[in-house]
Amino acid sequence: MSTTADAIRSADAHSAHTYHPLPVVVATAEGAWMTDVEGRRYLDMLAGYSALNFGHGNRRLLDAAHAQLERVTLTSRAFHHDRFADFCTELAALCGKEAVLPMNTGAEAVETAVKTARKWGYEVKGVPDGHAKIVVAADNFHGRTTTIVSFSTDHEARDHYGPYTPGFEIVPYGDLTALAAAVTSNTVAVLLEPIQGEAGVLVPPAGYLRGVRELTRERNVLFMADEIQSGLGRTGKTFACEHEDVVPDVYILGKALGGGVVPVSAVVADLDVLGVFRPGEHGSTFGGNPLACAVALEVIAMLRTGEYQQRATELGDHLHRELNLLVGGGAVTAVRGRGLWAGVDIDPSRGTGREISEKLMELGVLVKDTHGSTIRIAPPLVISKEDLDWGLDQLRSVLGA
C-alpha cells in the first residue's frame, strides 16, 4: 500500500494541476467518515460540495446501483430504456414541473439552461436572433466551461480563456434595483444561485428571491435557479428557493442528484420552456443513462420522506448557533448560511482559510477554504449530532476559541 506522500507525488507527476487539494489521500468512506491510505479517519465536513448529501456508501443508493449494474448501464438516447420514463416523471413531480432534460455534470446542466433560455427567447418571446441577453450575478459560480467563465467575475476561473462568449449582463448579487435596470426587452433569463456557494455561502437579503420572481414574471423573463449545490435537502428544504416560497421557471440540478455514486444533472421546467427543443438539437450520450436514472430515482424517493430536509433543518440550526458563538471573540468575523451549510470568515490573525483547513485536517476534520479567509462547512446530511459537535470542538481548538 502506498503512503500518503507517495500517492501525492504520483498524482502531482501525472495529472494537470487544476486543483490544490489538502494533503490527504482517501481510500475508503462510510457515512460522514473517510479513511486514508494509512488508516487514519477523518470527519467529512464538505460532502463533495453537497454531492454527498446522503453520505458515503449509502446502502440504499449502492443497492440501487448494484441492481442496475446487473441489468443495463447504457443504451444512449438512440433507444428507450425502462428507467428513463420513471426518472423523468418522478423528478418533474418533485420539482412541480412538467419536463426534464437530463445531462451528467452541473456545468453541462447550466450550459443546457443557457441554450434553453436563448432558444425560448427567440422562438417564444420573439427576441431578434443573436440578441438574447441573460442577467447573472457577480461572484457567481456555475461551472468552468468556456461559456460559463465568460460571465464569471472570478479571475482564477476566467483569465486567459478568451475570447469570451457574449450575451451576459453581470449585476451585484442581492441588488434588485440593479437587476431591474439590467433587464431589457432582449433579456431572456435571469440566472442565479439562491445561495452562492463558492463565493462563501452568501445568502441574499430577505425578499430578494421573491423580488426576482415578481420582476421576471412582470418582464416575461425566465427565472433560472441554479440549485446544484443548494438543492436536494442541503438547506433544510428540497430547494433553497422554498425558503421564500418561490418557484422558478427553471431548476438546474446536479451533485446530490447522483448521490455521490454517479454524475447526474438535469434541467427541469414546464413544456412551454423545454418544449422548444426538437430531436437532434441538444443531447448527451450518457445523459439519462439507466444507471444514472436508477440512482437518481432512489435519491428522489429518499427526499420524498422529508427525513433529510428535517435533519438539515435541526442540525443546521444547531450548527449555526454554535458557529455564531465564535463571532466577535477574535476568531471568527462572520458566519453565513442556511441548513447544514455555512461559510465561516476567519479573523486574519488566526490564519488563512487554507491554514485553518490544514490544521483541522491534522485533527481529523476535512473542510475546504475559499476566497482566502473563508472555510465552508457542509457535512453529509446523515451526520450525527455527536460527530457534528466533535467536529466543531476541533474547530474551536484550532481557533483557540
ZANUFI-606420 format. One line per field, with one value per residue (C-alpha): x, y, z; residue in three letters; residue number from 0. Coordinates in Angstrom, 3 decimals. Layout:
<recs>
x (X, ...)
y (Y, ...)
z (Z, ...)
code (ALA, ...)
pos (NUM, ...)
</recs>
This chain:
<recs>
x (0.000, 1.407, 1.887, 0.153, 3.337, 3.888, 0.327, 0.509, 3.852, 2.463, -0.670, 1.355, 3.632, 0.897, -2.111, -2.846, -2.629, -6.133, -6.797, -4.875, -6.260, -5.470, -2.664, -4.912, -5.420, -8.778, -9.075, -12.490, -15.508, -18.783, -21.460, -19.755, -16.314, -13.415, -10.266, -6.946, -4.397, -2.614, -5.757, -6.413, -10.053, -11.408, -14.805, -16.047, -17.426, -17.548, -19.572, -18.176, -19.541, -23.027, -22.751, -22.698, -25.777, -26.763, -23.335, -20.624, -21.640, -25.339, -26.815, -29.994, -28.053, -25.446, -28.162, -29.940, -26.683, -25.703, -29.111, -28.927, -25.320, -26.542, -29.164, -28.054, -25.939, -26.038, -28.178, -27.541, -30.631, -30.835, -33.147, -35.571, -34.721, -37.023, -35.791, -35.963, -39.689, -39.859, -36.860, -38.304, -41.770, -40.561, -38.050, -40.575, -43.069, -40.509, -39.933, -43.601, -42.765, -43.713, -40.465, -36.843, -33.773, -31.098, -27.360, -24.363, -22.461, -23.587, -21.742, -23.489, -26.831, -26.001, -24.902, -28.172, -30.147, -28.355, -29.245, -32.812, -33.257, -31.848, -33.988, -37.068, -36.259, -36.064, -38.939, -41.394, -40.620, -39.630, -36.202, -34.290, -31.934, -28.467, -29.538, -30.569, -29.230, -29.046, -28.593, -26.305, -24.881, -21.358, -19.358, -21.368, -20.094, -21.914, -19.008, -15.842, -16.741, -15.821, -19.302, -19.711, -16.377, -17.373, -19.748, -17.610, -16.046, -13.502, -10.164, -8.760, -11.619, -11.767, -8.364, -6.649, -9.602, -10.947, -12.333, -15.404, -18.971, -21.150, -24.742, -24.451, -25.044, -23.482, -25.136, -24.381, -25.850, -28.804, -29.414, -32.939, -32.585, -29.522, -31.246, -34.321, -32.155, -30.296, -33.421, -34.329, -36.654, -33.875, -33.397, -34.450, -33.460, -32.090, -29.689, -28.930, -27.798, -30.391, -27.369, -23.918, -21.771, -18.291, -18.466, -18.594, -22.179, -23.711, -27.410, -29.232, -31.230, -34.681, -37.217, -34.623, -35.650, -39.297, -38.477, -36.599, -39.604, -42.010, -39.717, -39.091, -42.774, -43.668, -40.996, -41.638, -38.188, -37.275, -36.069, -33.468, -32.350, -29.024, -29.787, -26.832, -25.276, -28.184, -30.859, -31.962, -32.089, -28.932, -30.659, -33.494, -35.849, -35.868, -34.912, -33.388, -35.937, -38.619, -37.371, -39.081, -41.951, -40.538, -40.863, -38.533, -39.311, -36.258, -34.464, -30.844, -29.869, -26.787, -24.380, -26.641, -28.990, -26.409, -25.981, -22.202, -22.373, -22.637, -22.758, -26.367, -27.698, -30.858, -32.753, -36.358, -39.122, -42.578, -43.161, -43.699, -39.966, -38.357, -40.763, -38.659, -36.256, -36.723, -34.833, -31.190, -30.962, -29.437, -28.396, -25.798, -24.671, -24.612, -27.331, -30.238, -28.451, -30.035, -27.508, -27.883, -31.666, -31.708, -29.581, -31.427, -34.783, -33.612, -32.416, -35.842, -37.555, -35.335, -36.106, -39.836, -39.664, -38.669, -36.180, -33.116, -34.670, -35.652, -32.144, -30.653, -33.021, -32.480, -28.740, -28.327, -29.951, -27.544, -24.555, -25.307, -25.979, -22.577, -20.735, -22.294, -20.956, -17.495, -18.270, -16.800, -14.345, -11.364, -11.508, -14.438, -15.651, -18.857, -20.952, -23.429, -25.551, -28.709, -29.358, -26.269, -24.275, -22.098, -19.453, -17.161, -14.944, -11.757, -10.126, -6.817, -4.974, -5.829, -4.652, -5.932, -8.770, -6.234, -4.141, -7.190, -8.279, -4.839, -4.858, -8.320, -7.088, -4.339, -7.061, -9.159, -11.687, -11.908, -13.250, -12.212, -11.311, -12.481, -11.615, -8.670, -10.212, -13.348, -13.930, -17.011, -18.793, -21.276, -21.285, -23.384, -26.968, -26.613, -24.002, -24.866, -25.154, -22.324, -19.994, -21.005, -20.227, -16.878, -16.009, -16.990, -14.810, -11.853, -12.630, -12.714, -9.399, -7.748, -9.094, -8.188, -11.779)
y (0.000, 3.399, 6.094, 9.451, 11.124, 8.530, 8.882, 12.671, 12.662, 10.323, 12.413, 15.604, 13.994, 12.634, 14.960, 18.502, 20.802, 22.238, 21.689, 22.351, 19.578, 19.134, 16.571, 13.645, 10.526, 8.857, 5.098, 4.236, 6.079, 5.406, 7.801, 11.013, 9.444, 8.855, 6.756, 7.483, 5.068, 4.848, 4.030, 7.427, 8.501, 11.949, 13.528, 14.776, 18.292, 19.108, 16.252, 16.709, 20.266, 18.811, 15.890, 13.544, 14.852, 11.276, 10.238, 7.961, 4.441, 4.988, 1.497, 2.399, 4.113, 1.358, -1.303, 0.613, 0.955, -2.701, -3.911, -1.757, -2.760, -6.335, -5.282, -2.500, 0.626, 2.455, 2.479, 6.058, 8.087, 6.272, 3.815, 3.926, 2.144, 1.066, 3.524, 6.717, 7.434, 6.864, 9.120, 11.981, 11.576, 11.467, 14.312, 16.528, 15.817, 16.568, 19.959, 20.616, 20.846, 19.014, 18.013, 17.023, 17.340, 15.055, 15.654, 14.499, 17.300, 20.557, 22.617, 20.674, 21.457, 25.171, 25.161, 23.409, 26.038, 28.817, 27.175, 26.639, 30.277, 31.579, 29.259, 30.141, 33.803, 33.560, 31.162, 32.127, 35.633, 36.916, 38.365, 39.076, 36.206, 36.693, 39.423, 37.388, 38.553, 36.645, 38.544, 36.888, 37.838, 38.895, 36.327, 33.527, 30.013, 27.937, 25.855, 26.302, 25.743, 28.421, 29.921, 29.858, 31.518, 34.214, 35.556, 34.771, 37.522, 35.090, 35.872, 32.399, 30.824, 33.422, 34.862, 33.763, 31.754, 34.341, 35.263, 35.138, 34.260, 37.395, 37.755, 38.136, 41.086, 40.940, 42.736, 42.730, 39.745, 40.679, 44.048, 44.127, 47.686, 46.812, 43.694, 45.615, 48.155, 45.387, 43.685, 44.870, 43.701, 41.373, 39.732, 36.089, 34.920, 35.739, 33.015, 32.933, 30.703, 31.022, 30.860, 31.496, 28.548, 29.112, 32.793, 31.794, 30.579, 34.002, 34.209, 37.035, 39.660, 38.615, 39.099, 39.123, 35.859, 36.825, 40.129, 38.346, 36.100, 39.056, 41.044, 38.202, 37.383, 41.023, 41.366, 37.999, 36.694, 33.199, 32.843, 30.053, 28.837, 27.022, 24.645, 22.368, 22.960, 24.462, 21.982, 18.493, 18.922, 20.898, 23.992, 22.211, 22.399, 20.345, 23.551, 26.705, 28.799, 27.352, 29.484, 32.412, 30.346, 30.929, 28.568, 29.473, 28.740, 26.503, 24.351, 23.440, 20.356, 18.190, 16.999, 15.271, 14.061, 11.333, 10.593, 10.720, 7.489, 8.649, 12.102, 13.101, 16.542, 17.927, 20.977, 20.832, 23.134, 23.151, 22.166, 25.763, 26.148, 22.769, 22.162, 24.438, 21.549, 19.144, 15.890, 16.458, 19.971, 19.005, 15.852, 13.702, 10.122, 9.457, 11.892, 9.968, 6.617, 3.635, 3.574, 7.304, 7.054, 4.150, 6.008, 9.313, 7.582, 6.354, 9.866, 11.244, 8.548, 9.423, 13.117, 12.413, 11.126, 14.584, 12.975, 14.613, 18.053, 17.777, 16.682, 19.606, 21.974, 20.664, 20.024, 23.204, 25.293, 23.725, 24.272, 27.949, 28.547, 27.089, 28.899, 32.251, 31.943, 32.280, 35.620, 38.663, 36.762, 37.462, 34.160, 34.473, 37.678, 36.387, 33.258, 32.829, 30.031, 28.012, 24.455, 22.242, 24.733, 27.503, 29.930, 30.930, 34.014, 33.540, 36.502, 37.016, 36.969, 33.255, 32.311, 31.983, 29.677, 27.278, 27.267, 26.617, 23.801, 22.179, 22.434, 20.879, 18.069, 17.339, 16.919, 14.651, 17.092, 17.894, 21.250, 23.485, 27.123, 29.697, 33.328, 33.456, 33.804, 31.668, 28.000, 26.144, 23.632, 21.256, 17.798, 14.936, 15.245, 11.851, 13.146, 12.529, 15.393, 13.835, 13.786, 17.316, 18.532, 16.736, 18.477, 21.841, 21.114, 20.661, 23.978, 25.703, 24.096, 25.267, 28.804, 28.904, 29.844)
z (0.000, -0.971, 1.641, 1.511, 0.337, -2.418, -3.683, -3.736, -5.555, -8.201, -8.649, -8.958, -11.532, -13.797, -13.554, -14.608, -11.600, -11.773, -8.060, -4.846, -2.626, 1.032, 1.504, 2.386, 0.233, 0.874, 0.430, 1.916, 3.272, 5.055, 6.250, 7.334, 7.772, 5.395, 5.922, 4.242, 2.758, 6.092, 8.072, 9.626, 9.874, 9.043, 9.576, 6.199, 6.690, 2.975, 1.434, -2.051, -2.232, -1.489, -3.922, -0.904, 0.897, 1.768, 2.962, 1.675, 0.751, 1.402, 1.397, -0.466, -3.233, -3.525, -3.677, -6.435, -8.363, -7.908, -9.072, -12.190, -12.927, -13.352, -15.902, -18.281, -17.763, -21.092, -24.204, -25.358, -26.182, -29.525, -27.727, -24.839, -21.595, -18.799, -16.116, -18.145, -18.035, -14.271, -13.671, -15.717, -14.213, -10.616, -10.925, -12.691, -9.911, -7.198, -8.825, -9.598, -13.296, -16.477, -18.167, -17.600, -19.811, -18.295, -18.522, -16.466, -14.730, -13.204, -15.783, -18.568, -16.955, -16.776, -20.422, -21.268, -19.348, -21.255, -24.574, -23.381, -22.410, -25.691, -27.810, -25.754, -26.176, -29.950, -30.568, -27.816, -26.585, -30.028, -29.302, -32.552, -33.373, -31.897, -29.464, -26.389, -23.039, -19.763, -16.496, -13.929, -10.537, -9.656, -7.660, -9.240, -9.682, -12.294, -13.617, -15.659, -19.313, -21.838, -21.917, -18.145, -17.347, -19.819, -17.166, -14.126, -12.012, -10.532, -12.170, -11.480, -13.395, -16.175, -17.028, -20.277, -21.619, -24.041, -26.441, -24.242, -25.114, -25.340, -24.220, -20.436, -18.125, -14.642, -11.700, -7.956, -6.099, -3.928, -5.604, -7.041, -8.295, -10.370, -11.642, -12.740, -14.563, -16.419, -17.774, -21.269, -23.999, -25.200, -21.801, -21.930, -18.447, -15.026, -13.860, -10.130, -7.293, -4.492, -2.169, -3.623, -2.566, -3.967, -3.043, 0.632, 1.203, 0.600, 1.485, -0.339, 1.559, 2.717, -0.058, -2.836, -4.478, -4.210, -5.855, -8.648, -9.197, -9.402, -11.693, -14.130, -14.304, -14.999, -17.710, -19.413, -18.494, -17.297, -13.718, -13.743, -10.302, -10.110, -7.236, -7.975, -4.545, -2.623, -3.674, -2.657, 1.093, 1.882, 3.306, 5.117, 2.143, -1.011, -2.840, -1.363, -3.271, -0.998, 1.890, 0.173, -1.277, -4.744, -7.697, -10.581, -14.210, -14.487, -11.917, -12.641, -10.647, -10.195, -7.481, -4.896, -7.653, -8.299, -4.611, -4.861, -6.865, -10.481, -12.114, -12.784, -13.666, -15.173, -16.308, -15.127, -16.401, -17.925, -21.525, -22.625, -21.917, -22.610, -25.458, -27.677, -28.344, -31.209, -31.928, -32.775, -31.315, -27.963, -26.186, -24.436, -24.942, -21.207, -20.130, -18.610, -18.791, -16.969, -14.115, -13.506, -13.591, -11.133, -8.595, -9.061, -8.622, -5.229, -4.337, -5.223, -3.117, -0.152, -0.483, -0.566, 3.031, 4.269, 6.651, 5.162, 4.944, 8.619, 9.617, 7.708, 9.493, 13.017, 12.804, 10.766, 13.479, 15.981, 13.686, 13.204, 16.915, 17.783, 14.991, 15.829, 19.371, 17.824, 16.151, 17.841, 20.003, 17.811, 15.938, 13.520, 11.905, 10.276, 9.721, 6.869, 5.528, 5.887, 6.988, 7.134, 5.104, 6.454, 5.325, 8.193, 7.817, 9.816, 11.513, 9.654, 12.983, 13.278, 9.798, 6.257, 5.307, 3.836, 7.003, 9.181, 6.835, 7.105, 10.896, 11.019, 8.759, 11.282, 13.924, 11.693, 10.203, 6.483, 5.261, 2.366, 2.073, -0.437, -1.159, 1.202, 4.640, 4.454, 5.202, 4.049, 6.237, 4.564, 6.171, 4.811, 5.999, 7.689, 10.159, 13.814, 16.284, 18.290, 15.277, 14.315, 17.824, 17.772, 14.524, 15.990, 19.042, 16.695, 15.036, 18.426, 19.273, 16.066, 16.511, 20.188, 20.912)
code (MET, SER, THR, THR, ALA, ASP, ALA, ILE, ARG, SER, ALA, ASP, ALA, HIS, SER, ALA, HIS, THR, TYR, HIS, PRO, LEU, PRO, VAL, VAL, VAL, ALA, THR, ALA, GLU, GLY, ALA, TRP, MET, THR, ASP, VAL, GLU, GLY, ARG, ARG, TYR, LEU, ASP, MET, LEU, ALA, GLY, TYR, SER, ALA, LEU, ASN, PHE, GLY, HIS, GLY, ASN, ARG, ARG, LEU, LEU, ASP, ALA, ALA, HIS, ALA, GLN, LEU, GLU, ARG, VAL, THR, LEU, THR, SER, ARG, ALA, PHE, HIS, HIS, ASP, ARG, PHE, ALA, ASP, PHE, CYS, THR, GLU, LEU, ALA, ALA, LEU, CYS, GLY, LYS, GLU, ALA, VAL, LEU, PRO, MET, ASN, THR, GLY, ALA, GLU, ALA, VAL, GLU, THR, ALA, VAL, LYS, THR, ALA, ARG, LYS, TRP, GLY, TYR, GLU, VAL, LYS, GLY, VAL, PRO, ASP, GLY, HIS, ALA, LYS, ILE, VAL, VAL, ALA, ALA, ASP, ASN, PHE, HIS, GLY, ARG, THR, THR, THR, ILE, VAL, SER, PHE, SER, THR, ASP, HIS, GLU, ALA, ARG, ASP, HIS, TYR, GLY, PRO, TYR, THR, PRO, GLY, PHE, GLU, ILE, VAL, PRO, TYR, GLY, ASP, LEU, THR, ALA, LEU, ALA, ALA, ALA, VAL, THR, SER, ASN, THR, VAL, ALA, VAL, LEU, LEU, GLU, PRO, ILE, GLN, GLY, GLU, ALA, GLY, VAL, LEU, VAL, PRO, PRO, ALA, GLY, TYR, LEU, ARG, GLY, VAL, ARG, GLU, LEU, THR, ARG, GLU, ARG, ASN, VAL, LEU, PHE, MET, ALA, ASP, GLU, ILE, GLN, SER, GLY, LEU, GLY, ARG, THR, GLY, LYS, THR, PHE, ALA, CYS, GLU, HIS, GLU, ASP, VAL, VAL, PRO, ASP, VAL, TYR, ILE, LEU, GLY, LYS, ALA, LEU, GLY, GLY, GLY, VAL, VAL, PRO, VAL, SER, ALA, VAL, VAL, ALA, ASP, LEU, ASP, VAL, LEU, GLY, VAL, PHE, ARG, PRO, GLY, GLU, HIS, GLY, SER, THR, PHE, GLY, GLY, ASN, PRO, LEU, ALA, CYS, ALA, VAL, ALA, LEU, GLU, VAL, ILE, ALA, MET, LEU, ARG, THR, GLY, GLU, TYR, GLN, GLN, ARG, ALA, THR, GLU, LEU, GLY, ASP, HIS, LEU, HIS, ARG, GLU, LEU, ASN, LEU, LEU, VAL, GLY, GLY, GLY, ALA, VAL, THR, ALA, VAL, ARG, GLY, ARG, GLY, LEU, TRP, ALA, GLY, VAL, ASP, ILE, ASP, PRO, SER, ARG, GLY, THR, GLY, ARG, GLU, ILE, SER, GLU, LYS, LEU, MET, GLU, LEU, GLY, VAL, LEU, VAL, LYS, ASP, THR, HIS, GLY, SER, THR, ILE, ARG, ILE, ALA, PRO, PRO, LEU, VAL, ILE, SER, LYS, GLU, ASP, LEU, ASP, TRP, GLY, LEU, ASP, GLN, LEU, ARG, SER, VAL, LEU, GLY, ALA)
pos (0, 1, 2, 3, 4, 5, 6, 7, 8, 9, 10, 11, 12, 13, 14, 15, 16, 17, 18, 19, 20, 21, 22, 23, 24, 25, 26, 27, 28, 29, 30, 31, 32, 33, 34, 35, 36, 37, 38, 39, 40, 41, 42, 43, 44, 45, 46, 47, 48, 49, 50, 51, 52, 53, 54, 55, 56, 57, 58, 59, 60, 61, 62, 63, 64, 65, 66, 67, 68, 69, 70, 71, 72, 73, 74, 75, 76, 77, 78, 79, 80, 81, 82, 83, 84, 85, 86, 87, 88, 89, 90, 91, 92, 93, 94, 95, 96, 97, 98, 99, 100, 101, 102, 103, 104, 105, 106, 107, 108, 109, 110, 111, 112, 113, 114, 115, 116, 117, 118, 119, 120, 121, 122, 123, 124, 125, 126, 127, 128, 129, 130, 131, 132, 133, 134, 135, 136, 137, 138, 139, 140, 141, 142, 143, 144, 145, 146, 147, 148, 149, 150, 151, 152, 153, 154, 155, 156, 157, 158, 159, 160, 161, 162, 163, 164, 165, 166, 167, 168, 169, 170, 171, 172, 173, 174, 175, 176, 177, 178, 179, 180, 181, 182, 183, 184, 185, 186, 187, 188, 189, 190, 191, 192, 193, 194, 195, 196, 197, 198, 199, 200, 201, 202, 203, 204, 205, 206, 207, 208, 209, 210, 211, 212, 213, 214, 215, 216, 217, 218, 219, 220, 221, 222, 223, 224, 225, 226, 227, 228, 229, 230, 231, 232, 233, 234, 235, 236, 237, 238, 239, 240, 241, 242, 243, 244, 245, 246, 247, 248, 249, 250, 251, 252, 253, 254, 255, 256, 257, 258, 259, 260, 261, 262, 263, 264, 265, 266, 267, 268, 269, 270, 271, 272, 273, 274, 275, 276, 277, 278, 279, 280, 281, 282, 283, 284, 285, 286, 287, 288, 289, 290, 291, 292, 293, 294, 295, 296, 297, 298, 299, 300, 301, 302, 303, 304, 305, 306, 307, 308, 309, 310, 311, 312, 313, 314, 315, 316, 317, 318, 319, 320, 321, 322, 323, 324, 325, 326, 327, 328, 329, 330, 331, 332, 333, 334, 335, 336, 337, 338, 339, 340, 341, 342, 343, 344, 345, 346, 347, 348, 349, 350, 351, 352, 353, 354, 355, 356, 357, 358, 359, 360, 361, 362, 363, 364, 365, 366, 367, 368, 369, 370, 371, 372, 373, 374, 375, 376, 377, 378, 379, 380, 381, 382, 383, 384, 385, 386, 387, 388, 389, 390, 391, 392, 393, 394, 395, 396, 397, 398, 399, 400)
</recs>
